Amino acid sequence: MKRNVILPILLCSALLSACGSSNTYDGMYAAKSESAAYNSGASYDSYSEVNSAEEYEYADAEGSDASSNSSGDENGLASEKIKKEMLVYTCNMTVDVLNFEDAIDKFKASLDSYGGFVENESYSDGGTDSRWYNEEQEKWQSYSATVRVPSADYDSFCNAAAELGDLRSKNASVQNVSSEYYDLSTTLEIYEAKEERYIALLADITDEEYAVSIERELTNLQIEIAKIKTRMNEIRTDVAYSFVNISINEVKEYNPEPVKKDTFGQRLINTVSDTASNFLIFLEELLFLIISLFPYLVLIGIVVLIVISVRKKIKNRKAAKKDRPAESQVNNIQDNVADMKNSDKNNK
């Protein structure tokens, strides 16, 4: 029985010692590689190749460690718990309210009570874009905002906002940023380790050209580190404070008017009244039309009179020409008669 227990213990200790010696050998090999590259006056490119190989080995070691940790039950549960915490909640809401000012005050008071803040907001009174002011113009106010609330109070705040009035629409979504965050964390560790090696290497470099190239690489590396840290801070902020996009619209209560049925007498009176009113409108429009056309009518009348007079003169001239031949014939006949009478007298 003792032999069965001792044998697995000896095997585990042998494996652990082998892993420790392998890691120690890798660290000694990396240190010797850097020292050899610098002391032998190797070029910067060869040094970069050494660092690239080291980073690959470091990343591979990190991956193997992560896989070995996730195989354990306890570490797997811890990793799953952490990933559940790296969630970004977003909610889009539209609420209609009757008392607009009171609803806005309640919304901002609720936001302050939950420790949230406004990221951006906009307000509209619902009027037209005309530059003319009209007091009788009907307006419908609206308010839109993107607010951030602590993720722990996300559900409570959304429920309180929905109770401001009539909830017309609601759309919620969740984004898991765990993978991105831990990828950035791993990359940051690699870059920071490389940064430390560059700083330590700069302390011992005497070649000015080589030092400038290392400083350039160090600067680029520090810029990348700053970008990674900025993104990680953004993720932490998004995880800590959820997004709520809300639109609050003013509405008015609809009160339909009761339908009234008129009696026969009322319909008759309304018909006569409408007919008289329409007839008066017609006479009014006709009068205005005559007044507006009066100058043109006078001008047209003068032209018509001139045309008629001219035509009468022409007819009279034609009639006079026709009457002249008849008068000459009568005169000839009268002359002939007179001549005949004179001849008769002479014969006697």
Helices and strands as residue ranges (DSSP letters): H 2-39, H 44-71, H 73-85, E 87-97, H 100-113, E 117-124, E 142-150, G 151-153, H 154-162, E 166-176, H 178-204, H 208-240, E 241-250, H 264-347
